[in-house]
Amino acid sequence: MVDLFLQEITAEKVIYKYVPEGKEDEYGYGLISVNKTTGELELVKRDSQWWDAYFGHAGLTIRKFYKQGFYPEKYTVLWY
């Protein structure tokens, strides 16, 4: 699982913090932004464990938010 937390929303972009397993103290966090015009994702900061699965699931979910035009304050992604 990965928790997503809305960090910033502007006219141009949205930034989410992602936290692997909901354990920021243990695993760190990453930041992903999405361009509100193009849908392009940018990895702003990688989680300290460099786990591809968490980044991947976070990115796919943020892309889904972009397509829906809906950016929740907090969201948990479960896949197992």
C-alpha positions in Angstrom: 0.0 0.0 0.0 1.0 3.6 -0.5 -0.5 6.7 1.0 -0.9 9.8 -1.1 -1.1 13.3 0.5 -2.0 16.4 -1.5 0.9 18.9 -1.0 0.2 21.7 -3.4 -2.3 22.6 -6.1 -1.8 25.5 -8.5 -3.2 26.5 -11.9 -0.3 24.6 -13.6 0.4 21.6 -11.4 -0.5 19.3 -8.5 2.1 17.8 -6.2 1.5 14.7 -4.1 3.6 13.2 -1.4 3.7 9.4 -1.4 4.5 7.3 1.7 5.3 3.6 1.3 3.3 1.4 3.7 2.2 4.5 5.5 5.5 4.5 7.4 7.2 7.8 6.6 9.6 7.5 9.6 10.8 4.1 8.4 10.7 4.3 4.6 10.7 8.0 3.9 8.5 9.6 1.2 8.6 10.8 -2.3 7.0 13.7 -4.2 5.3 13.5 -7.6 3.9 16.4 -9.6 1.5 16.2 -12.5 1.1 19.0 -15.1 -2.6 20.0 -15.2 -2.4 20.8 -18.9 -0.5 17.8 -20.3 -0.8 15.1 -17.6 3.0 14.7 -17.6 4.3 13.3 -14.3 7.5 14.5 -12.8 9.4 12.7 -10.0 10.3 15.6 -7.7 11.8 13.5 -4.9 12.3 9.7 -4.7 11.4 7.7 -1.6 14.5 6.8 0.4 14.1 3.1 -0.4 13.9 3.6 -4.1 11.0 1.1 -4.4 9.7 1.1 -7.9 6.3 -0.5 -7.0 5.4 2.3 -4.6 6.4 5.0 -7.1 4.6 3.2 -9.9 1.4 2.7 -8.1 1.5 6.3 -6.8 2.1 7.6 -10.3 -0.7 5.6 -11.9 -3.1 6.8 -9.3 -2.1 10.4 -9.7 -2.5 10.1 -13.5 -6.0 8.7 -12.8 -6.8 11.8 -10.7 -5.6 14.0 -13.6 -7.9 12.2 -16.0 -10.8 12.6 -13.6 -10.0 16.2 -12.8 -10.3 15.3 -9.1 -7.5 15.7 -6.6 -8.3 14.3 -3.1 -6.5 15.5 0.0 -5.6 11.9 1.0 -5.8 8.6 -0.8 -4.6 5.1 0.0 -3.7 2.7 -2.9 -3.9 -1.0 -2.1 -2.8 -3.7 -4.5 -2.2 -6.8 -2.5 
